[in-house]
Amino acid sequence: MPTNQTTFSEVITDFAMVQIDDERLQELLAENPARFFRKMSLYMINAIPRFTHPPEARIWLRFTAPTFDDATYTVTGEEGGQAVIDSGITGYSIVSAVYTMDDGYGGLMDMPVTVLESDPETGSVTIEIPDDLPADTPIMLDFYTDGLFDRELDYRVKRILGLCVQLEWEMRFTNAFLIQTPKIKDKSFDVGSEANTTRANTERIRMLTDNLNDEMRKFAQDVAYVDVAGYKNSLINPQGPSAYGGNA
């Protein structure tokens, strides 16, 4: 990757995930990084338009969208510890493998499979097959190619982008169908005040939105100041208007 560009994965892991407290996401990142970034990159794409101040942000945040794909390999029982898979999928930056098993409580859980070697030019992937994995077990392969901003973004831009992603993530809970659907309750089952829960969720979204808008407002003021001062004193801003987002 060119040194003057910023990846989606950097913003997601170093800035958005600092704000998002969700153990399920942490587990997904550990078990299946490709699927994690595929999921979070969609939130990133929806979050970018929220970065509206200063207006130049629409230029700074131009990007090449991430791509992703998947494939399935079925265990034969004759692999001898590992399998070389010709996936036919090329150009990826991350590949992960998992299989699904019973969690012992009536549900399903993903178990990571070690990727020993991969070649993004040919699509060849070598995975380790656990000794106790039965034949006919499907192993899912997930491929992800990172999204890439056209420019190297300033740390404050990355922080604000992280807040944008956080807001998109939090809104999914407020808008969830089950949360908005009235529940049946009787003397033996009571979910509490749904109105209070909805009100609390709405207040949290308002708080996060206000926080994001405050960050963007302060940032836009600083950019305006640096741009004006930069033309007067090259020691303050030797690159003129590029101090935060690159030459617009």
Secondary structure, DSSP 8 states (H G I E B T S, - for coil): --TT--BHHHHIIIIIHHH---HHHHHHHHH-HHHHHHHHHHHHHHHGGG--SSTTHHHHT-EE--EEEEEEEE--S-STTEEEEE----S-SEEEEEEEEE-SSSSEEEEEE-EEEEETTTTEEEEE--TT--TT-EEEEEEEE--EESS---HHHHHHHHHHHHHHHHHHHHT-HHHHS----BTTB----HHHHHHHHHHHHHHHHHHHHHHHHHHHHHHHHHHHHHHH-TTT-TTGGGTTT---
